[in-house]
């Protein structure tokens, strides 16, 4: 899973319920997502604990979205009598759902600020 977010943090601090293998599979996409939003692939030394935890929580939130939806289009499918429908049918992608989830965790941290300083 890498050192960016430990399974213990995910389970105990974030409150996640994915199995370790499912989280490990989703973490690379989650890191790409959060890096695109913040410019950081890992917690930086200058961050305070609250900011570092928000970054880790953003990775956890994105990982859960990727674990549920994948990176492609969100929707349903049908094979004969069997059908699966995700509750998000607005033509979005798993990457967009992950981005929304990560941004919610990063709100108020300044990590996603893209304006002039």
C-alpha positions as CSV (number, residue, x, y, z in Angstrom):
1,X,0.0,0.0,0.0
2,X,2.9,2.4,0.4
3,X,3.9,4.7,3.2
4,X,1.5,7.6,2.1
5,X,-1.4,6.2,4.1
6,X,-1.3,3.2,6.4
7,X,-4.1,0.8,6.8
8,X,-4.2,1.6,10.5
9,X,-4.8,5.2,9.7
10,X,-7.5,4.3,7.1
11,X,-9.3,2.0,9.5
12,X,-8.8,3.8,12.9
13,X,-8.7,7.5,12.0
14,X,-10.7,7.7,8.8
15,X,-13.1,4.9,9.8
16,X,-12.9,3.0,6.5
17,X,-14.1,-0.5,6.1
18,X,-12.3,-1.7,2.9
19,X,-10.3,-4.9,3.3
20,X,-6.5,-4.3,3.2
21,X,-6.2,-5.8,-0.3
22,X,-9.0,-3.6,-1.7
23,X,-7.4,-0.5,-0.2
24,X,-4.0,-1.4,-1.5
25,X,-5.4,-1.8,-5.0
26,X,-7.2,1.6,-4.9
27,X,-4.3,3.6,-3.3
28,X,-2.3,4.3,-6.6
29,X,-5.3,5.9,-8.3
30,X,-6.1,7.8,-5.1
31,X,-2.6,9.2,-4.8
32,X,-2.7,10.3,-8.5
33,X,-6.0,12.0,-7.7
34,X,-4.9,13.8,-4.6
35,X,-1.5,14.7,-6.2
36,X,-3.4,16.4,-9.0
37,X,-5.4,18.4,-6.5
38,X,-2.7,19.4,-4.1
39,X,0.6,18.9,-6.0
40,X,1.8,16.6,-3.2
41,X,2.2,12.9,-3.5
42,X,3.0,12.5,0.2
43,X,2.7,14.5,3.4
44,X,5.2,17.3,3.4
45,X,7.5,18.1,6.4
46,X,6.2,21.7,6.8
47,X,2.6,20.8,7.2
48,X,0.9,20.8,10.6
49,X,-0.8,17.7,11.9
50,X,-4.3,18.9,10.9
51,X,-3.2,19.5,7.3
52,X,-1.3,16.2,7.1
53,X,-4.4,14.3,8.4
54,X,-6.6,16.2,5.9
55,X,-4.3,15.1,3.1
56,X,-4.4,11.5,4.3
57,X,-8.2,11.6,4.7
58,X,-8.4,12.9,1.1
59,X,-6.4,9.9,-0.1
60,X,-8.7,7.6,1.9
61,X,-11.8,9.2,0.5
62,X,-10.5,8.9,-3.1
63,X,-9.5,5.3,-2.5
64,X,-13.0,4.3,-1.3
65,X,-14.5,6.0,-4.4
66,X,-12.1,4.2,-6.7
67,X,-12.7,0.9,-4.9
68,X,-16.4,1.2,-5.4
69,X,-16.6,2.7,-8.9
70,X,-13.2,2.1,-10.6
71,X,-11.7,4.9,-12.7
72,X,-14.2,4.7,-15.6
73,X,-17.7,5.6,-16.2
74,X,-20.2,5.2,-13.3
75,X,-23.4,3.5,-14.1
76,X,-25.0,0.1,-14.4
77,X,-25.0,-2.9,-16.6
78,X,-27.3,-5.8,-17.4
79,X,-26.5,-9.4,-18.5
80,X,-29.7,-11.3,-19.1
81,X,-31.8,-11.2,-15.9
82,X,-28.9,-10.0,-13.8
83,X,-28.4,-6.2,-13.5
84,X,-26.2,-4.0,-11.5
85,X,-26.9,-0.3,-11.1
86,X,-24.8,2.2,-9.2
87,X,-26.8,4.9,-7.4
88,X,-24.9,7.6,-9.3
89,X,-26.3,7.7,-12.9
90,X,-25.5,11.2,-13.9
91,X,-22.9,10.3,-16.5
92,X,-19.9,10.8,-14.3
93,X,-16.8,8.8,-13.9
94,X,-15.2,7.1,-10.8
95,X,-12.4,9.6,-11.1
96,X,-14.8,12.5,-10.8
97,X,-16.5,10.9,-7.7
98,X,-13.1,10.4,-6.2
99,X,-12.1,14.0,-6.9
100,X,-15.3,15.2,-5.2
101,X,-14.7,13.0,-2.2
102,X,-11.0,14.2,-1.9
103,X,-12.0,17.8,-2.2
104,X,-14.5,17.5,0.6
105,X,-11.7,16.3,2.9
106,X,-9.3,19.0,1.8
107,X,-11.8,21.9,2.3
108,X,-10.4,24.6,4.4
109,X,-6.8,23.4,4.3
110,X,-5.5,25.7,1.5
111,X,-4.0,22.6,-0.1
112,X,-6.1,23.1,-3.2
113,X,-5.7,26.8,-3.5
114,X,-4.7,27.6,-7.1
115,X,-4.9,31.4,-7.2
116,X,-2.3,34.1,-6.9
117,X,-0.5,34.7,-3.6
